[in-house]
Amino acid sequence: MFSKSKINEPGPAADAAKPSIPESPKQSAGDFKATAPKAKPPASILSADLHVTGNIKTTGDIQVEGTVEGDIRAHLLTIGESATIKGEVIADDVVVNGRIVGRVRGLKVRLTATARVEGDIIHKTIAIESGAHFEGSVQRQDDPLNGGKTRPAPGQAPAAAAPQQQPQG
């Protein structure tokens, strides 16, 4: 009888040990995956005394306080009140407090009261505060980051090609 109870005792103990081993890696892998998206680096700041000549591209956030002569592409772009950008700006979110001379492309574009924009704005949503200075055109597109060319092409390219061929032929 002691042998039967010994056989039964290790069985449940071994079963209990087996589920705990797979759970530990799953939890650590789940913890790693959960912390990776949450750990977002802070925005890169280009200070007021910095003058950049050339293009800037990042998947992160940028806050510009200085001068940039070139194009900027980022996830979130904040143009400070003392900043001047001469070039195209492309970002998911654009907040303009300073001056931009060039085209602005963004899913969300916000011109604050201190903003000065000389150029076209292509956006999905836009907000212009009272006091903002804007010279240019505003155009809404569903996909302003890709220039609007890639969005119509798959669905409308065959339809657009057919009417163009009929009048020409």
Rosetta silent file (secondary structure, phi, psi, omega in degrees, C-alpha in Angstrom):
SEQUENCE: MFSKSKINEPGPAADAAKPSIPESPKQSAGDFKATAPKAKPPASILSADLHVTGNIKTTGDIQVEGTVEGDIRAHLLTIGESATIKGEVIADDVVVNGRIVGRVRGLKVRLTATARVEGDIIHKTIAIESGAHFEGSVQRQDDPLNGGKTRPAPGQAPAAAAPQQQPQG
SCORE:     score description
SCORE:     0.000 S_00000001
   1 L     0.000  -35.234  176.618    0.000    0.000    0.000 S_00000001
   2 H   -64.323  -32.287  178.874    2.827    2.307    0.644 S_00000001
   3 H   -68.273  -36.340  178.491    4.010    1.620   -2.867 S_00000001
   4 H   -66.702  -43.155  179.824    0.641    2.625   -4.298 S_00000001
   5 H   -67.895  -33.304  177.169    0.570    5.886   -2.419 S_00000001
   6 H   -67.547  -37.211  178.728    4.166    6.630   -3.477 S_00000001
   7 H   -67.667  -40.909 -179.326    3.225    6.060   -7.102 S_00000001
   8 H   -71.045  -35.842 -177.866    0.207    8.328   -6.765 S_00000001
   9 L   -66.689  -47.778  179.778    2.076   11.080   -4.939 S_00000001
  10 H   -66.021  -28.240  179.874    4.817   11.647   -7.528 S_00000001
  11 H   -59.455  -55.762  177.713    2.254   11.640  -10.343 S_00000001
  12 H   -63.908  -35.187  178.856    0.388   14.784   -9.230 S_00000001
  13 H   -64.401  -41.075  177.981    3.640   16.426   -8.156 S_00000001
  14 H   -66.897  -38.895  178.324    5.121   15.854  -11.618 S_00000001
  15 H   -65.745  -38.213  179.397    1.924   17.145  -13.252 S_00000001
  16 H   -67.321  -34.603 -179.712    2.018   20.241  -11.072 S_00000001
  17 H   -71.843  -36.428 -177.838    5.638   20.860  -12.018 S_00000001
  18 H   -63.840  -46.311  178.118    4.988   20.525  -15.737 S_00000001
  19 H   -65.900  -31.209 -178.756    2.377   23.321  -16.002 S_00000001
  20 H   -69.220  -31.498  179.664    4.502   25.672  -13.918 S_00000001
  21 H   -67.514  -48.887  177.758    7.462   25.322  -16.299 S_00000001
  22 H   -66.513  -30.914 -178.878    5.528   26.380  -19.428 S_00000001
  23 H   -66.586  -38.007 -178.013    3.774   29.177  -17.525 S_00000001
  24 H   -61.270  -50.363  177.346    7.021   30.813  -16.479 S_00000001
  25 H   -63.541  -36.749  179.535    8.341   31.310  -20.033 S_00000001
  26 H   -64.373  -41.368  179.965    4.913   32.421  -21.208 S_00000001
  27 H   -66.955  -43.807 -179.163    4.700   34.957  -18.423 S_00000001
  28 H   -67.249  -39.370  177.168    8.214   36.255  -19.020 S_00000001
  29 H   -66.166  -40.435  177.698    7.614   36.393  -22.780 S_00000001
  30 H   -65.908  -39.296  177.384    4.276   38.113  -22.170 S_00000001
  31 H   -64.429  -41.822  179.783    5.896   40.523  -19.755 S_00000001
  32 H   -63.566  -43.623  179.785    8.617   41.304  -22.277 S_00000001
  33 H   -67.661  -35.258 -178.539    6.085   41.918  -25.028 S_00000001
  34 H   -71.434  -36.451 -177.762    3.920   44.015  -22.728 S_00000001
  35 H   -80.756  -28.037 -177.666    6.785   46.236  -21.584 S_00000001
  36 H   -61.567  -49.365  179.114    8.357   46.707  -25.019 S_00000001
  37 H   -68.398  -30.769 -178.207    5.487   48.764  -26.531 S_00000001
  38 H   -72.283  -30.806 -178.518    4.975   50.710  -23.298 S_00000001
  39 L   -78.590   91.156 -178.499    8.619   51.770  -23.087 S_00000001
  40 L  -103.370  127.265 -179.342    8.508   54.740  -25.456 S_00000001
  41 L   -68.263  152.352  178.653   11.630   56.870  -25.715 S_00000001
  42 L   -68.701  164.189 -179.400   11.257   60.588  -25.067 S_00000001
  43 L   -66.802  142.886  173.259   11.140   63.049  -27.950 S_00000001
  44 E   -77.137  135.196 -177.433   14.428   64.154  -29.467 S_00000001
  45 E  -114.515  124.142  173.325   14.896   67.880  -28.944 S_00000001
  46 E   -98.705  108.716 -170.429   16.758   70.095  -31.383 S_00000001
  47 L   -68.895  167.834 -173.769   17.603   73.149  -29.281 S_00000001
  48 L   -63.855  -27.141 -178.782   17.165   76.778  -30.306 S_00000001
  49 L   -89.014    5.859 -177.619   20.888   77.292  -30.984 S_00000001
  50 L   -96.927  132.254  176.248   21.044   74.330  -33.401 S_00000001
  51 E  -120.058  117.394 -178.370   21.034   74.858  -37.179 S_00000001
  52 E  -110.219  129.314  173.079   20.572   71.702  -39.272 S_00000001
  53 E  -114.896  110.301 -177.735   21.138   71.573  -43.013 S_00000001
  54 L   138.316  174.786 -176.592   19.830   68.294  -44.404 S_00000001
  55 L   -87.800  149.423  177.813   16.966   65.864  -44.019 S_00000001
  56 E  -124.392  131.593 -179.516   15.864   64.302  -40.727 S_00000001
  57 E  -138.936  129.597  177.643   14.036   60.984  -40.569 S_00000001
  58 L  -152.700  158.043  173.237   12.889   59.030  -37.513 S_00000001
  59 L   -93.866   -4.010 -179.064   10.109   56.733  -36.402 S_00000001
  60 L   -96.368 -156.545 -176.884   10.072   58.516  -33.048 S_00000001
  61 E  -106.634  145.231  178.437    9.101   61.979  -31.853 S_00000001
  62 E  -132.390  139.710  171.426   10.993   65.218  -32.494 S_00000001
  63 E  -120.543  118.312 -177.448   10.685   68.653  -30.962 S_00000001
  64 E  -103.950  125.234  175.428   12.402   71.346  -33.009 S_00000001
  65 L  -115.063  -16.581 -177.979   13.341   74.637  -31.380 S_00000001
  66 L   -98.117 -146.235 -177.690   16.119   75.606  -33.809 S_00000001
  67 E  -116.856  134.195  176.735   16.405   75.939  -37.580 S_00000001
  68 E  -128.266  124.219  172.845   16.190   73.098  -40.101 S_00000001
  69 E  -108.747   92.048 -177.611   16.836   73.540  -43.815 S_00000001
  70 L   157.479  179.614 -177.730   15.614   70.251  -45.207 S_00000001
  71 L   -86.946  149.071  178.182   12.784   67.748  -44.955 S_00000001
  72 E  -127.363  131.214  174.907   11.650   66.206  -41.680 S_00000001
  73 E  -128.547  126.959 -176.914    9.829   62.884  -41.297 S_00000001
  74 E  -155.355  175.937  174.921    8.739   61.692  -37.852 S_00000001
  75 E   -80.034  -59.163  176.099    5.917   60.150  -35.851 S_00000001
  76 E  -121.056  123.729 -179.653    5.122   63.236  -33.756 S_00000001
  77 E  -120.228  122.237  177.178    6.695   66.524  -34.787 S_00000001
  78 E  -114.594  122.140  177.983    6.448   69.596  -32.596 S_00000001
  79 E   -98.757  114.763 -178.399    7.699   72.875  -34.027 S_00000001
  80 L   -70.405  166.826 -177.403    8.602   75.254  -31.200 S_00000001
  81 L   -62.487  -32.294 -178.742    7.817   78.971  -31.221 S_00000001
  82 L   -90.451    0.074 -174.338   11.428   79.898  -31.997 S_00000001
  83 L   -84.956  149.953  173.607   11.818   77.217  -34.696 S_00000001
  84 E  -133.798  126.603  178.237   12.030   77.701  -38.455 S_00000001
  85 E  -117.152  125.638  174.664   11.674   74.837  -40.928 S_00000001
  86 E  -117.413   93.279 -177.494   12.473   75.332  -44.604 S_00000001
  87 L   157.936 -175.319 -178.513   11.407   72.127  -46.293 S_00000001
  88 L   -85.696  139.933  178.899    8.702   69.483  -46.332 S_00000001
  89 E  -115.869  125.501  178.958    7.314   68.173  -43.062 S_00000001
  90 E  -130.833  120.600  179.346    5.780   64.673  -42.942 S_00000001
  91 E  -158.812  158.035  174.884    4.499   63.204  -39.667 S_00000001
  92 E   -63.273  -48.103  177.917    1.566   61.351  -38.174 S_00000001
  93 E  -123.371  128.543  178.654    0.982   64.275  -35.804 S_00000001
  94 E  -123.963  124.131  175.163    2.249   67.788  -36.515 S_00000001
  95 E  -119.300  117.333 -175.477    1.972   70.596  -33.964 S_00000001
  96 E  -108.949  115.860  172.520    3.168   73.941  -35.293 S_00000001
  97 L  -108.981  -20.087 -176.058    4.005   76.723  -32.857 S_00000001
  98 L  -111.000 -139.384 -171.920    6.739   78.282  -35.015 S_00000001
  99 E  -116.701  134.769  173.871    7.444   78.847  -38.699 S_00000001
 100 E  -129.138  128.291  172.559    7.363   76.439  -41.635 S_00000001
 101 E  -114.936   98.438 -176.853    8.199   77.394  -45.198 S_00000001
 102 L   148.746 -179.313 -176.900    7.213   74.355  -47.241 S_00000001
 103 L   -77.647  144.667  176.189    4.623   71.619  -47.524 S_00000001
 104 E  -119.912  125.970  176.316    3.108   69.967  -44.456 S_00000001
 105 E  -123.305  126.205  179.548    1.766   66.399  -44.640 S_00000001
 106 E  -164.253  152.061  174.112    0.166   64.829  -41.607 S_00000001
 107 E   -67.819  -45.809  175.416   -2.669   62.707  -40.334 S_00000001
 108 E  -123.039  121.554  178.759   -3.315   65.317  -37.631 S_00000001
 109 E  -120.580  131.016  179.742   -2.085   68.850  -38.195 S_00000001
 110 E  -130.976  121.628  174.989   -2.501   71.573  -35.593 S_00000001
 111 E  -103.096  117.632  179.401   -1.553   75.209  -36.073 S_00000001
 112 L   -82.526  178.309 -176.630   -1.435   77.073  -32.779 S_00000001
 113 L   -62.682  -24.955 -178.649   -1.949   80.816  -32.367 S_00000001
 114 L   -94.794    3.776 -175.897    1.802   81.459  -32.798 S_00000001
 115 L   -74.592  145.026  172.731    2.140   79.355  -35.986 S_00000001
 116 E  -134.127  110.769 -178.370    3.319   80.773  -39.314 S_00000001
 117 E  -121.675  126.069  175.289    2.998   78.419  -42.281 S_00000001
 118 E  -119.420   91.812 -178.670    3.858   79.363  -45.851 S_00000001
 119 L   159.137  175.928 -177.553    2.994   76.340  -47.956 S_00000001
 120 L   -81.923  148.304  176.446    0.371   73.744  -48.633 S_00000001
 121 E  -119.171  123.307  176.873   -1.081   71.527  -45.932 S_00000001
 122 E  -115.658  122.448 -167.469   -2.237   68.016  -46.803 S_00000001
 123 E  -146.033  167.478  167.552   -3.986   66.381  -43.877 S_00000001
 124 E   -99.258  -44.742  172.376   -6.570   63.926  -42.633 S_00000001
 125 E  -133.059  146.880 -178.321   -7.658   66.206  -39.760 S_00000001
 126 E  -139.738  147.858  174.203   -6.644   69.807  -39.141 S_00000001
 127 E  -136.863  127.305  179.313   -7.076   72.387  -36.410 S_00000001
 128 E  -122.738  115.778 -179.454   -6.165   76.056  -36.855 S_00000001
 129 L   -78.416  156.148  176.874   -6.278   78.256  -33.779 S_00000001
 130 L   -62.827  131.318 -179.207   -7.260   81.892  -33.912 S_00000001
 131 L   103.343  -13.809  178.381   -4.191   84.035  -34.554 S_00000001
 132 L   -69.995  144.367  179.233   -2.317   81.484  -36.671 S_00000001
 133 E  -106.838  123.173 -176.459   -0.821   82.835  -39.908 S_00000001
 134 E  -140.190  126.276  174.903   -1.266   80.574  -42.919 S_00000001
 135 E  -126.959  114.819 -179.806   -0.588   81.182  -46.609 S_00000001
 136 L   153.702 -165.408  179.752   -1.221   78.260  -48.929 S_00000001
 137 L  -112.528  156.794  178.090   -3.813   75.675  -49.729 S_00000001
 138 E  -120.063  130.919 -179.841   -5.410   73.027  -47.542 S_00000001
 139 E  -135.488  129.859  177.994   -6.282   69.617  -48.925 S_00000001
 140 E   -92.932  132.866  174.586   -7.847   66.695  -47.087 S_00000001
 141 L  -137.328  150.277  177.279   -6.716   63.170  -47.977 S_00000001
 142 L   -69.355  -31.902  179.855   -7.364   59.820  -46.323 S_00000001
 143 L  -130.653   75.498 -175.850   -3.667   58.945  -46.586 S_00000001
 144 H   -72.093  -19.684 -176.932   -1.693   62.207  -46.663 S_00000001
 145 H   -70.961  -29.977 -179.835    1.610   60.592  -45.653 S_00000001
 146 H   -98.106   14.784  176.586    1.947   58.694  -48.912 S_00000001
 147 L    78.172    2.948  179.188    1.009   61.625  -51.067 S_00000001
 148 L    75.449   -2.691 -177.431   -2.420   60.238  -51.830 S_00000001
 149 L   -82.105  -37.399 -176.950   -0.986   58.402  -54.841 S_00000001
 150 L   -75.954  -29.004 -178.839   -0.826   54.926  -53.332 S_00000001
 151 L   -69.367  -51.163 -178.398   -4.365   54.993  -51.916 S_00000001
 152 H   -72.702  -26.082 -173.381   -6.306   55.682  -55.151 S_00000001
 153 H   -57.625  -50.160 -177.602   -4.048   53.543  -57.344 S_00000001
 154 H   -64.645  -42.632 -176.875   -5.193   50.056  -56.244 S_00000001
 155 H   -85.859  -33.411 -171.855   -8.931   50.766  -56.307 S_00000001
 156 H  -108.814   -7.475 -178.223   -9.170   53.463  -58.950 S_00000001
 157 H   -60.814  -47.593  178.493   -6.295   52.737  -61.326 S_00000001
 158 H   -64.462  -39.556 -179.724   -8.309   50.346  -63.547 S_00000001
 159 H   -68.574  -38.306 -179.789  -11.324   52.666  -63.521 S_00000001
 160 H   -71.358  -34.338 -178.144   -9.151   55.700  -64.201 S_00000001
 161 H   -69.741  -38.029 -178.570   -7.253   53.932  -66.979 S_00000001
 162 H   -65.008  -47.520  178.368  -10.415   52.930  -68.846 S_00000001
 163 H   -66.220  -30.837  179.145  -11.914   56.433  -69.145 S_00000001
 164 H   -69.264  -35.122 -179.579   -8.553   57.870  -70.189 S_00000001
 165 H   -73.213  -35.813 -178.040   -8.199   55.309  -72.972 S_00000001
 166 H   -65.724  -48.637  179.722  -11.720   55.814  -74.331 S_00000001
 167 H   -66.587  -31.420 -177.908  -11.473   59.589  -74.954 S_00000001
 168 H   -76.047  -32.954 -173.761   -7.967   59.232  -76.432 S_00000001
 169 L   -91.683    0.000    0.000   -8.823   56.311  -78.716 S_00000001
